[in-house]
């Protein structure tokens, strides 16, 4: 059973907890675990959209299996293939953070990271190297659901620093503090000048100076400018392909016309020779 915090939206695996039991989130919010509804409401098959009854185990139209799961926000029942809760619209495919009290190791140095609540976000920061880890919910809120107050709160919390071209200790790839797998190094966006470490399942790690730089880049419209430039590049590539195709077609037509004219000239000379022989 996955439960989403009402303050910061972090998701915790609370399997084994009983209804009415209190649970403390990493951000400090205390949550009461409510009893889940016994059945799903009126639902549609997540694969084909056909209406299904709450007690159906498979869709009668496409035979897709209908396995129930709980919404982490409203605890309503949904099907496993649903991307969002039919009742409240909460995204269902966000990974849980695991134990709320467990310390997370810093990917960059041996020190542990500590959670800090900043507005409606929870960030994990290392007090030794000043690296910051954000889960996917926090990254989405910073990038997509951008708010000036949230940006100012993070900029006031995370110290600004020059982005180092190389890292201490010479480690290029670091491990995710949640699952321990090596993270991928990825440019945040074209034109941002920031390369971050990303775990596809859990979130992103920002070395000192990277998170403030990213927030400033996003709030100043850098993402939109990068998208416009990418769109212009795609349009230019399409124009080049179209012009190349037109040029190739023109050259093919010219070659065909020249070859046809040469063939006609040779045929005319042969006819003249035959007529001369029969005279």
Backbone as JSON, one array per atom type, in Angstrom:
{
  "sequence": "XXXXXXXXXXXXXXXXXXXXXXXXXXXXXXXXXXXXXXXXXXXXXXXXXXXXXXXXXXXXXXXXXXXXXXXXXXXXXXXXXXXXXXXXXXXXXXXXXXXXXXXXXXXXXXXXXXXXXXXXXXXXXXXXXXXXXXXXXXXXXXXXXXXXXXXXXXXXXXXXXXXXXXXXXXXXXXXXXXXXXXXXXXXXXXXXXXXXXXXXXXXXXXXXXXXXXXXXXXXXXXXXXXXXXXXXXXXXXXXXXXXXXXXXXXXXXXXXXXXXXXXXXXXXXXXXXXXXXXX",
  "N": [[0.85, -1.19, 0.0], [0.64, 2.17, -0.91], [1.23, 5.41, 0.28], [0.58, 8.83, -0.09], [2.06, 11.83, 0.96], [0.26, 14.54, 2.31], [1.33, 17.05, 2.45], [3.8, 17.29, 1.07], [3.74, 15.49, -0.98], [5.41, 13.28, -1.15], [5.87, 9.75, -1.49], [5.16, 6.86, 0.35], [5.83, 3.52, 1.3], [3.52, 1.86, 2.99], [2.72, -0.65, 3.63], [1.41, -3.12, 5.72], [0.87, -1.44, 7.82], [-1.78, -0.51, 10.02], [-5.24, 0.55, 9.75], [-5.96, 3.85, 10.83], [-3.54, 4.14, 12.13], [-0.76, 6.22, 12.95], [1.62, 8.0, 10.95], [4.78, 9.24, 10.17], [5.98, 11.51, 7.84], [8.92, 12.12, 5.77], [9.16, 14.84, 5.58], [8.23, 15.75, 7.96], [5.52, 15.93, 8.38], [2.68, 14.58, 9.97], [0.74, 11.8, 9.35], [-2.44, 10.22, 9.15], [-3.44, 6.95, 8.63], [-5.99, 6.07, 6.65], [-8.82, 3.87, 6.3], [-9.02, 1.86, 3.42], [-11.31, 1.99, 0.66], [-13.61, -0.69, 0.06], [-14.16, -1.57, -2.51], [-13.59, -0.87, -6.0], [-14.72, 2.1, -7.7], [-17.06, 3.17, -10.26], [-15.57, 2.18, -13.16], [-13.35, 2.22, -16.02], [-11.93, 0.07, -18.45], [-8.41, 0.09, -18.44], [-7.03, -0.46, -20.74], [-8.64, -0.7, -23.13], [-10.8, 0.96, -22.68], [-13.4, 0.16, -22.27], [-16.43, -0.15, -20.33], [-16.38, -1.51, -17.04], [-17.27, -3.69, -14.37], [-17.02, -3.26, -10.78], [-16.3, -5.69, -9.63], [-15.2, -7.24, -11.61], [-12.7, -9.4, -12.9], [-11.37, -9.47, -15.26], [-11.37, -7.68, -18.37], [-14.32, -7.67, -20.23], [-14.31, -7.1, -22.9], [-11.66, -6.81, -24.11], [-10.24, -8.66, -22.68], [-8.26, -7.93, -20.89], [-6.33, -8.23, -17.89], [-7.64, -7.23, -14.73], [-6.34, -5.86, -12.21], [-6.49, -4.7, -8.94], [-5.46, -1.64, -7.33], [-4.46, 0.73, -4.79], [-5.16, 4.21, -4.65], [-2.63, 6.54, -3.9], [-3.29, 9.0, -2.83], [-6.14, 9.51, -2.35], [-6.88, 7.03, -1.56], [-8.71, 5.59, -2.97], [-9.8, 2.88, -5.11], [-8.09, 1.7, -7.96], [-7.13, 0.46, -11.22], [-4.26, -1.55, -12.11], [-3.07, -0.81, -14.55], [-3.89, 1.77, -14.91], [-2.89, 5.13, -15.34], [-3.51, 7.39, -13.91], [-5.45, 8.23, -11.04], [-8.88, 7.42, -11.19], [-10.66, 8.79, -9.58], [-9.51, 11.09, -8.24], [-7.47, 11.98, -9.85], [-4.75, 11.75, -9.3], [-1.35, 10.99, -10.07], [-0.32, 7.66, -10.62], [1.96, 6.18, -11.06], [4.3, 6.92, -9.75], [7.25, 6.3, -7.98], [7.58, 4.89, -4.68], [9.22, 6.17, -1.72], [10.33, 4.46, 0.1], [11.52, 3.53, 3.36], [10.64, 5.99, 5.67], [12.25, 6.98, 7.71], [14.79, 6.2, 7.13], [18.22, 6.86, 6.58], [19.77, 8.49, 3.83], [22.51, 7.83, 1.77], [25.01, 10.15, 0.7], [25.54, 10.66, -2.73], [27.96, 11.7, -3.62], [29.87, 11.99, -1.57], [31.1, 10.44, 1.53], [29.33, 11.18, 3.58], [26.07, 11.23, 5.23], [22.83, 12.12, 3.83], [20.42, 14.67, 4.58], [16.96, 15.17, 5.12], [15.04, 18.02, 4.13], [12.35, 20.2, 4.45], [11.01, 22.34, 2.11], [8.81, 24.61, 1.56], [6.36, 23.16, -0.38], [7.92, 21.03, -0.98], [10.3, 18.35, -0.52], [13.67, 18.18, 0.01], [16.73, 16.41, -0.18], [19.71, 17.0, 1.35], [23.26, 17.27, 1.44], [25.31, 18.06, 4.06], [27.99, 18.24, 3.99], [29.25, 18.18, 1.36], [27.42, 19.7, 0.07], [25.71, 18.8, -1.92], [22.55, 18.08, -3.54], [19.6, 16.15, -3.54], [16.71, 15.51, -5.43], [13.51, 14.07, -5.61], [11.38, 12.6, -8.21], [8.88, 13.84, -8.1], [9.43, 16.3, -6.88], [11.23, 17.38, -8.77], [9.55, 17.61, -10.99], [7.73, 19.52, -10.06], [9.38, 21.74, -9.78], [10.21, 22.14, -12.42], [7.94, 21.93, -14.16], [5.47, 22.71, -12.81], [6.03, 25.42, -12.1], [6.6, 27.93, -9.68], [6.9, 31.22, -8.46], [7.26, 31.77, -5.73], [8.03, 29.27, -4.74], [10.42, 28.87, -6.14], [11.97, 31.0, -5.15], [12.11, 30.24, -2.47], [13.63, 27.88, -2.58], [16.02, 28.86, -3.7], [16.81, 30.49, -1.64], [17.39, 28.62, 0.24], [19.23, 26.68, -0.7], [22.69, 26.83, -1.03], [24.42, 29.06, -3.22], [26.86, 28.37, -5.71], [29.89, 28.11, -7.63], [29.8, 26.14, -10.55], [31.56, 23.2, -10.68], [33.88, 22.0, -13.05], [35.07, 19.48, -12.84], [34.84, 16.71, -10.54], [35.34, 16.19, -7.03], [37.57, 13.68, -6.0], [37.44, 12.38, -8.37], [35.34, 10.83, -9.34], [33.11, 10.1, -11.82], [30.59, 8.94, -12.39], [27.9, 8.4, -10.21], [26.07, 6.81, -7.5], [22.55, 6.22, -7.1], [20.92, 7.55, -4.26], [18.72, 6.22, -3.29], [18.22, 3.69, -4.5], [20.7, 2.67, -5.1], [21.78, 2.16, -7.61], [23.88, 2.94, -10.47], [23.73, 6.24, -11.65], [22.6, 7.98, -14.59], [24.38, 10.37, -16.51], [23.22, 13.43, -17.61], [22.41, 16.11, -19.75], [20.69, 18.88, -18.51], [19.04, 20.63, -20.03], [19.11, 21.87, -23.37], [21.34, 24.51, -23.75], [21.38, 25.1, -21.05], [23.74, 24.47, -19.77], [24.26, 22.71, -17.71], [24.99, 19.59, -16.39], [23.44, 16.89, -15.03], [23.0, 14.23, -12.58], [21.0, 11.46, -13.06], [18.53, 9.29, -11.88], [16.45, 7.05, -13.33], [14.26, 5.91, -12.06], [13.91, 7.21, -9.6], [14.9, 9.95, -9.11], [16.88, 12.99, -9.22], [20.28, 14.03, -8.84], [21.98, 16.88, -7.73], [24.95, 18.56, -8.03], [26.97, 20.92, -6.09], [25.84, 24.21, -6.69], [24.47, 23.57, -9.04], [21.64, 23.15, -8.83], [20.54, 25.78, -8.05], [21.34, 27.12, -10.41], [19.87, 25.75, -12.38], [17.22, 26.31, -11.57], [17.15, 29.12, -11.87], [17.57, 29.22, -14.62], [15.24, 27.91, -15.57], [13.15, 29.57, -14.56], [13.64, 31.9, -15.91], [12.78, 31.44, -18.42], [14.29, 29.69, -19.96], [13.8, 27.03, -20.78], [11.69, 27.27, -22.62], [12.95, 28.79, -24.61], [14.9, 26.96, -25.42], [13.24, 24.97, -26.47], [12.08, 26.35, -28.61], [14.34, 26.8, -30.21], [15.03, 24.17, -30.8], [12.77, 23.42, -32.26], [13.07, 25.15, -34.45], [15.43, 24.09, -35.54], [14.5, 21.55, -36.29], [12.61, 22.27, -38.25], [14.32, 23.48, -40.12], [15.82, 21.24, -40.86], [13.84, 19.72, -42.09], [13.23, 21.38, -44.24], [15.68, 21.26, -45.62], [15.78, 18.53, -46.32], [13.55, 18.45, -48.02], [14.34, 20.23, -50.06], [16.6, 18.86, -50.99], [15.38, 16.55, -51.98], [13.81, 17.62, -54.05], [15.84, 18.64, -55.72], [17.17, 16.26, -56.38], [15.14, 14.98, -57.8], [14.86, 16.75, -59.94], [17.4, 16.53, -61.18], [17.29, 13.83, -61.89], [15.21, 13.87, -63.75], [16.35, 15.51, -65.72], [18.53, 13.96, -66.54], [17.16, 11.79, -67.59], [15.84, 12.99, -69.76], [18.04, 13.78, -71.34], [19.17, 11.29, -71.91], [17.09, 10.14, -73.37], [17.05, 11.84, -75.61], [19.57, 11.31, -76.77], [19.21, 8.63, -77.47], [17.19, 8.86, -79.38], [18.56, 10.29, -81.39], [20.49, 8.41, -82.18], [18.79, 6.41, -83.17], [17.64, 7.73, -85.38], [19.88, 8.05, -87.07], [20.43, 5.39, -87.68], [18.14, 4.65, -89.18], [18.44, 6.32, -91.43], [20.77, 5.17, -92.51], [19.85, 2.59, -93.27], [17.92, 3.24, -95.2], [19.6, 4.32, -97.16], [20.98, 2.04, -97.97], [19.02, 0.55, -99.3], [18.44, 1.99, -101.52]],
  "CA": [[0.0, 0.0, 0.0], [1.43, 3.38, -1.04], [0.54, 6.57, 0.83], [1.19, 10.11, -0.48], [1.98, 12.87, 1.99], [-0.61, 15.64, 1.92], [2.08, 18.3, 2.48], [4.9, 17.36, 0.1], [3.46, 14.49, -2.02], [6.29, 12.11, -1.12], [5.12, 8.51, -1.39], [5.78, 5.91, 1.27], [5.27, 2.17, 1.34], [2.97, 1.65, 4.34], [2.16, -2.0, 3.73], [1.54, -3.66, 7.07], [0.32, -0.5, 8.8], [-3.21, -0.66, 10.18], [-6.07, 1.75, 9.61], [-5.93, 4.7, 12.01], [-2.19, 4.29, 12.66], [-0.09, 7.46, 12.56], [2.83, 7.78, 10.18], [5.49, 10.51, 9.99], [6.67, 11.66, 6.56], [10.26, 12.68, 5.84], [9.07, 16.3, 5.73], [7.77, 16.05, 9.3], [4.07, 15.87, 8.45], [2.13, 13.36, 10.56], [-0.41, 11.36, 8.57], [-3.26, 9.12, 9.67], [-3.76, 6.01, 7.56], [-7.42, 5.79, 6.61], [-9.2, 2.58, 5.72], [-9.26, 1.93, 1.98], [-12.62, 1.48, 0.24], [-13.59, -2.13, -0.21], [-14.28, -1.84, -3.94], [-13.38, 0.24, -6.93], [-15.94, 2.73, -8.15], [-17.34, 2.93, -11.67], [-14.28, 2.28, -13.82], [-13.23, 1.8, -17.41], [-10.74, -0.73, -18.7], [-7.3, 0.98, -18.78], [-6.44, -0.8, -22.03], [-9.52, -0.42, -24.27], [-11.77, 1.97, -22.31], [-14.74, -0.4, -22.08], [-16.9, -0.13, -18.96], [-16.22, -2.75, -16.3], [-17.86, -3.69, -13.04], [-15.99, -3.27, -9.73], [-15.91, -7.05, -9.26], [-14.62, -7.95, -12.75], [-11.28, -9.73, -12.84], [-10.83, -9.25, -16.6], [-12.25, -6.91, -19.22], [-15.12, -8.53, -21.1], [-14.11, -6.72, -24.31], [-10.31, -7.13, -24.6], [-9.71, -9.69, -21.8], [-7.13, -7.45, -20.1], [-6.51, -8.49, -16.46], [-8.01, -6.04, -13.97], [-5.81, -6.01, -10.86], [-6.77, -3.48, -8.21], [-4.46, -1.0, -6.5], [-5.01, 1.88, -4.06], [-4.62, 5.53, -4.96], [-1.86, 7.0, -2.74], [-3.81, 10.25, -2.31], [-7.5, 9.39, -1.79], [-7.04, 5.63, -1.19], [-9.68, 4.93, -3.83], [-9.25, 1.77, -5.86], [-7.89, 1.85, -9.4], [-6.52, -0.72, -11.81], [-2.8, -1.44, -12.2], [-2.65, -0.15, -15.79], [-4.28, 3.18, -14.89], [-1.81, 6.07, -15.08], [-4.0, 8.35, -12.94], [-6.61, 7.78, -10.27], [-10.13, 7.88, -11.8], [-11.44, 9.6, -8.66], [-8.91, 12.38, -7.91], [-6.51, 12.37, -10.88], [-3.37, 11.64, -8.86], [-0.51, 10.06, -10.83], [-0.19, 6.41, -9.89], [3.19, 5.47, -11.4], [5.45, 7.52, -9.07], [7.8, 5.32, -7.06], [7.6, 5.23, -3.27], [10.57, 6.49, -1.26], [10.81, 3.47, 1.05], [11.39, 3.89, 4.76], [10.69, 7.44, 5.87], [13.28, 7.33, 8.68], [16.09, 5.71, 6.7], [19.15, 7.86, 6.06], [20.21, 8.25, 2.47], [23.91, 8.21, 1.62], [25.29, 11.13, -0.34], [26.19, 10.02, -3.87], [29.25, 12.29, -3.93], [30.84, 11.86, -0.48], [30.65, 9.42, 2.49], [28.4, 11.7, 4.59], [24.65, 10.99, 4.95], [22.03, 13.27, 3.45], [19.36, 14.97, 5.54], [15.79, 15.76, 4.46], [14.6, 19.35, 4.54], [11.12, 20.63, 3.8], [11.05, 23.69, 1.56], [7.47, 24.82, 1.01], [5.66, 21.9, -0.62], [8.91, 20.07, -1.47], [11.31, 17.81, 0.38], [14.95, 17.98, -0.64], [17.76, 15.77, 0.63], [20.94, 17.76, 1.14], [24.46, 16.85, 2.14], [25.89, 19.21, 4.75], [29.44, 18.22, 3.8], [29.62, 18.62, 0.01], [26.33, 20.59, -0.36], [24.92, 18.23, -2.99], [21.11, 18.03, -3.26], [18.84, 15.15, -4.29], [15.27, 15.74, -5.54], [12.8, 12.97, -6.26], [10.74, 13.01, -9.46], [7.78, 14.76, -7.8], [10.02, 17.62, -6.66], [11.77, 17.86, -10.03], [8.42, 18.02, -11.83], [7.17, 20.77, -9.56], [10.32, 22.82, -10.08], [10.33, 22.37, -13.86], [6.65, 22.06, -14.83], [4.53, 23.52, -12.03], [6.92, 26.43, -11.53], [6.0, 29.02, -8.93], [7.95, 32.15, -8.05], [7.52, 31.61, -4.3], [8.79, 28.03, -4.55], [11.77, 29.1, -6.65], [12.68, 31.87, -4.21], [12.37, 29.48, -1.25], [14.76, 26.97, -2.82], [17.22, 29.66, -3.88], [17.22, 30.98, -0.33], [17.8, 27.48, 1.07], [20.41, 26.0, -1.27], [23.76, 27.82, -1.27], [24.92, 29.22, -4.58], [28.28, 28.06, -5.85], [30.34, 27.92, -9.0], [29.7, 24.75, -10.99], [32.9, 22.68, -10.91], [33.96, 21.15, -14.25], [35.42, 18.13, -12.4], [34.35, 16.43, -9.2], [36.33, 15.73, -6.08], [37.72, 12.22, -5.97], [37.53, 11.85, -9.73], [34.22, 9.95, -9.7], [32.22, 10.71, -12.81], [29.25, 8.37, -12.21], [27.59, 8.17, -8.8], [24.94, 5.92, -7.27], [21.32, 6.8, -6.57], [20.85, 7.34, -2.81], [17.54, 5.44, -2.92], [18.29, 2.29, -4.94], [22.08, 2.25, -5.19], [22.24, 1.92, -8.98], [24.59, 4.05, -11.07], [22.84, 7.17, -12.34], [23.03, 8.47, -15.89], [24.7, 11.8, -16.61], [22.36, 13.95, -18.66], [22.27, 17.57, -19.78], [19.35, 19.25, -18.07], [18.36, 21.14, -21.21], [20.01, 22.57, -24.28], [21.55, 25.89, -23.35], [21.45, 25.28, -19.59], [25.12, 24.33, -19.32], [24.29, 21.91, -16.49], [24.85, 18.15, -16.55], [23.03, 16.35, -13.73], [22.96, 12.77, -12.45], [19.58, 11.12, -13.05], [18.03, 7.92, -11.72], [15.17, 7.02, -14.04], [13.18, 5.47, -11.18], [13.71, 7.92, -8.34], [15.08, 11.39, -9.09], [18.1, 13.57, -9.77], [21.23, 14.59, -7.88], [22.57, 18.13, -8.19], [26.17, 18.96, -7.33], [26.88, 22.31, -5.63], [25.64, 25.25, -7.69], [23.68, 23.15, -10.2], [20.21, 23.37, -8.63], [20.21, 27.19, -8.24], [21.5, 27.49, -11.82], [18.73, 25.18, -13.1], [16.01, 27.06, -11.21], [17.25, 30.41, -12.54], [17.4, 28.96, -16.06], [13.83, 27.59, -15.82], [12.3, 30.7, -14.26], [13.9, 32.96, -16.88], [12.27, 31.03, -19.72], [15.29, 28.96, -20.72], [13.23, 25.84, -21.4], [10.93, 27.67, -23.8], [13.91, 29.18, -25.64], [15.51, 25.73, -25.94], [12.24, 24.3, -27.29], [11.95, 27.09, -29.86], [15.53, 26.52, -31.02], [14.93, 22.79, -31.3], [11.76, 23.44, -33.31], [13.67, 25.78, -35.63], [16.36, 23.12, -36.13], [13.72, 20.52, -36.96], [12.04, 22.85, -39.46], [15.42, 23.64, -41.08], [16.16, 19.91, -41.37], [12.77, 19.32, -43.02], [13.41, 22.16, -45.48], [16.84, 20.73, -46.34], [15.39, 17.27, -46.93], [12.64, 18.74, -49.13], [15.13, 20.81, -51.15], [17.44, 17.8, -51.56], [14.52, 15.66, -52.76], [13.46, 18.33, -55.28], [17.03, 18.7, -56.56], [17.41, 14.92, -56.91], [14.12, 14.71, -58.81], [15.18, 17.56, -61.11], [18.55, 15.94, -61.85], [16.87, 12.58, -62.51], [14.44, 14.21, -64.95], [17.28, 16.02, -66.72], [19.3, 12.82, -67.05], [16.26, 10.98, -68.41], [15.61, 13.72, -71.01], [19.25, 13.7, -72.13], [19.32, 9.92, -72.41], [16.07, 9.92, -74.4], [17.47, 12.56, -76.82], [20.67, 10.57, -77.38], [18.66, 7.42, -78.08], [16.48, 9.27, -80.58], [19.55, 10.64, -82.41], [21.07, 7.17, -82.69], [17.77, 5.72, -83.97], [17.51, 8.45, -86.65], [21.05, 7.73, -87.9], [20.29, 4.01, -88.17], [17.12, 4.66, -90.23], [19.06, 6.91, -92.62], [21.69, 4.2, -93.09], [19.07, 1.52, -93.93], [17.35, 3.79, -96.42], [20.68, 4.46, -98.13], [21.32, 0.7, -98.48], [17.96, 0.06, -100.17], [18.27, 2.83, -102.7]],
  "C": [[0.89, 1.24, 0.0], [0.6, 4.56, -0.55], [1.31, 7.83, 0.43], [1.0, 11.13, 0.62], [1.13, 14.03, 1.48], [0.13, 16.98, 1.87], [3.09, 18.4, 1.35], [4.76, 16.36, -1.03], [4.48, 13.37, -2.09], [5.46, 10.85, -0.89], [5.89, 7.49, -0.57], [5.06, 4.57, 1.18], [4.82, 1.89, 2.78], [2.28, 0.29, 4.45], [2.42, -2.55, 5.13], [1.06, -2.72, 8.15], [-1.2, -0.67, 8.85], [-3.95, 0.65, 10.01], [-6.1, 2.52, 10.92], [-4.54, 4.91, 12.59], [-1.55, 5.56, 12.11], [1.25, 7.14, 11.9], [3.47, 9.13, 9.92], [6.24, 10.49, 8.66], [8.07, 12.22, 6.78], [10.24, 14.19, 6.03], [8.61, 16.71, 7.12], [6.26, 16.0, 9.47], [3.62, 14.53, 9.03], [0.82, 13.02, 9.84], [-1.12, 10.24, 9.29], [-3.65, 8.24, 8.49], [-5.24, 5.65, 7.64], [-7.65, 4.4, 6.02], [-9.51, 2.76, 4.25], [-10.66, 1.43, 1.67], [-12.53, 0.01, -0.15], [-13.59, -2.44, -1.69], [-13.9, -0.61, -4.75], [-14.73, 0.85, -7.29], [-16.24, 2.36, -9.59], [-16.08, 3.2, -12.46], [-14.39, 1.87, -15.27], [-11.94, 1.01, -17.54], [-9.59, 0.19, -19.1], [-6.69, 0.7, -20.15], [-7.33, -0.39, -23.2], [-10.59, 0.61, -23.96], [-13.18, 1.46, -22.11], [-15.14, -0.34, -20.6], [-16.79, -1.5, -18.3], [-16.85, -2.6, -14.93], [-16.76, -3.75, -11.98], [-15.49, -4.66, -9.39], [-15.29, -7.83, -10.42], [-13.14, -8.2, -12.55], [-10.59, -9.54, -14.18], [-11.86, -8.47, -17.4], [-13.01, -7.84, -20.15], [-14.92, -8.24, -22.57], [-12.75, -7.15, -24.84], [-9.6, -8.16, -23.75], [-8.48, -9.24, -21.01], [-7.36, -7.76, -18.62], [-6.73, -7.19, -15.7], [-7.58, -6.24, -12.52], [-5.94, -4.68, -10.14], [-5.54, -2.97, -7.47], [-5.1, 0.2, -5.83], [-4.36, 3.17, -4.55], [-3.86, 6.04, -3.74], [-2.4, 8.29, -2.13], [-5.15, 10.08, -1.63], [-7.81, 7.98, -1.32], [-8.17, 4.93, -1.94], [-9.02, 3.84, -4.65], [-9.18, 2.1, -7.35], [-7.3, 0.55, -9.92], [-5.04, -0.46, -12.04], [-2.35, -0.69, -13.45], [-3.12, 1.3, -15.88], [-3.07, 4.05, -14.58], [-2.21, 7.1, -14.02], [-5.23, 7.79, -12.25], [-7.89, 8.29, -10.93], [-10.92, 8.83, -10.9], [-10.85, 11.0, -8.46], [-7.85, 12.84, -8.91], [-5.06, 12.27, -10.48], [-2.6, 10.64, -9.72], [-0.22, 8.83, -9.99], [1.16, 5.72, -10.1], [4.44, 6.1, -10.81], [5.94, 6.56, -8.01], [7.75, 5.83, -5.62], [9.05, 5.43, -2.82], [11.12, 5.46, -0.29], [10.61, 3.94, 2.48], [11.58, 5.39, 4.96], [11.84, 7.85, 6.78], [14.67, 6.92, 8.23], [16.95, 6.85, 6.17], [19.59, 7.48, 4.66], [21.67, 8.67, 2.33], [24.07, 9.24, 0.52], [25.98, 10.44, -1.51], [27.62, 10.5, -4.08], [30.3, 12.08, -2.84], [30.3, 10.87, 0.56], [29.6, 9.89, 3.49], [26.96, 11.35, 4.23], [23.96, 12.28, 4.54], [20.88, 13.44, 4.45], [18.19, 15.62, 4.81], [15.47, 17.14, 5.01], [13.35, 19.71, 3.75], [11.25, 22.09, 3.39], [9.71, 23.94, 0.88], [6.75, 23.49, 0.86], [6.61, 20.85, -1.2], [9.73, 19.53, -0.31], [12.58, 17.59, -0.43], [15.87, 17.26, 0.34], [19.08, 16.46, 0.32], [22.07, 17.18, 1.98], [25.11, 18.08, 2.75], [27.4, 19.28, 4.58], [29.85, 18.76, 2.43], [28.57, 19.53, -0.61], [25.63, 20.11, -1.64], [23.47, 18.1, -2.57], [20.47, 16.96, -4.15], [17.36, 15.5, -4.24], [14.63, 14.53, -6.18], [12.03, 13.51, -7.46], [9.58, 13.98, -9.22], [8.33, 16.17, -7.63], [10.56, 18.21, -7.96], [10.64, 18.36, -10.94], [7.83, 19.33, -11.36], [8.09, 21.95, -9.86], [10.28, 23.17, -11.56], [8.98, 22.69, -14.5], [5.7, 22.99, -14.08], [5.3, 24.65, -11.32], [6.13, 27.54, -10.86], [7.12, 29.92, -8.42], [8.29, 31.97, -6.58], [8.34, 30.36, -4.03], [10.23, 28.21, -4.99], [12.58, 29.94, -5.67], [13.01, 31.13, -2.92], [13.56, 28.54, -1.44], [16.06, 27.75, -2.97], [17.72, 30.23, -2.56], [17.76, 29.87, 0.56], [19.11, 26.87, 0.6], [21.49, 27.03, -1.55], [24.18, 27.86, -2.73], [26.42, 28.93, -4.61], [28.61, 27.96, -7.32], [30.27, 26.43, -9.35], [31.08, 24.25, -11.36], [32.9, 21.81, -12.16], [34.33, 19.71, -13.93], [35.0, 17.97, -10.96], [35.47, 15.92, -8.31], [36.38, 14.21, -6.06], [37.74, 11.59, -7.34], [36.4, 10.94, -10.13], [33.29, 10.68, -10.65], [30.79, 10.24, -12.59], [29.05, 8.02, -10.74], [26.3, 7.36, -8.69], [23.74, 6.69, -6.73], [21.24, 6.55, -5.07], [19.66, 6.49, -2.37], [17.68, 3.97, -3.29], [19.71, 1.78, -5.12], [22.59, 1.96, -6.59], [22.95, 3.17, -9.53], [23.63, 4.94, -11.85], [23.46, 7.59, -13.67], [23.34, 9.96, -15.81], [23.99, 12.36, -17.82], [22.33, 15.47, -18.58], [20.84, 17.94, -19.43], [18.5, 19.73, -19.23], [19.39, 21.82, -22.08], [20.11, 24.04, -23.87], [21.67, 26.12, -21.86], [22.89, 25.23, -19.09], [25.29, 23.5, -18.08], [24.08, 20.44, -16.84], [24.58, 17.56, -15.18], [23.05, 14.83, -13.77], [21.52, 12.36, -12.21], [19.39, 9.64, -12.83], [16.64, 7.89, -12.34], [14.02, 6.69, -13.1], [12.9, 6.44, -10.04], [13.93, 9.43, -8.38], [16.42, 11.81, -9.65], [18.95, 14.16, -8.65], [21.91, 15.8, -8.5], [23.82, 18.42, -7.36], [26.07, 20.43, -6.95], [26.8, 23.3, -6.79], [24.71, 24.87, -8.82], [22.19, 23.43, -10.02], [19.84, 24.86, -8.71], [20.33, 27.63, -9.7], [20.32, 26.99, -12.64], [17.46, 25.97, -12.83], [16.02, 28.43, -11.89], [17.01, 30.26, -14.03], [15.93, 28.72, -16.39], [12.96, 28.83, -15.64], [12.5, 31.86, -15.24], [13.46, 32.58, -18.29], [13.25, 30.26, -20.57], [14.74, 27.73, -21.42], [12.46, 26.19, -22.67], [11.87, 28.09, -24.95], [14.57, 27.95, -26.26], [14.54, 24.99, -26.84], [12.06, 25.02, -28.63], [13.15, 26.84, -30.78], [15.48, 25.12, -31.6], [13.89, 22.7, -32.41], [12.3, 24.07, -34.59], [14.65, 24.84, -36.32], [15.61, 22.03, -36.88], [13.11, 21.04, -38.26], [13.12, 23.04, -40.53], [15.81, 22.3, -41.68], [15.11, 19.43, -42.37], [12.91, 20.07, -44.33], [14.59, 21.63, -46.29], [16.49, 19.41, -47.02], [14.47, 17.49, -48.13], [13.41, 19.31, -50.33], [16.01, 19.75, -51.81], [16.61, 16.86, -52.43], [14.13, 16.33, -54.09], [14.64, 18.41, -56.24], [17.31, 17.34, -57.19], [16.4, 14.59, -58.0], [14.41, 15.5, -60.09], [16.35, 16.97, -61.89], [18.18, 14.63, -62.54], [16.09, 12.85, -63.78], [15.35, 14.71, -66.06], [18.09, 14.88, -67.34], [18.44, 11.97, -67.97], [16.01, 11.65, -69.76], [16.83, 13.63, -71.92], [19.44, 12.32, -72.73], [18.32, 9.63, -73.52], [16.46, 10.62, -75.7], [18.59, 11.85, -77.54], [20.17, 9.32, -78.08], [17.95, 7.74, -79.38], [17.45, 9.62, -81.7], [20.18, 9.4, -83.02], [20.08, 6.42, -83.56], [17.61, 6.38, -85.34], [18.68, 8.15, -87.6], [20.96, 6.32, -88.47], [19.26, 3.92, -89.3], [17.7, 5.24, -91.53], [20.01, 5.93, -93.3], [20.95, 3.09, -93.83], [18.46, 2.02, -95.21], [18.4, 3.93, -97.54], [21.04, 3.11, -98.76], [20.29, 0.2, -99.49], [17.77, 0.92, -101.41], [19.03, 2.23, -103.89]]
}
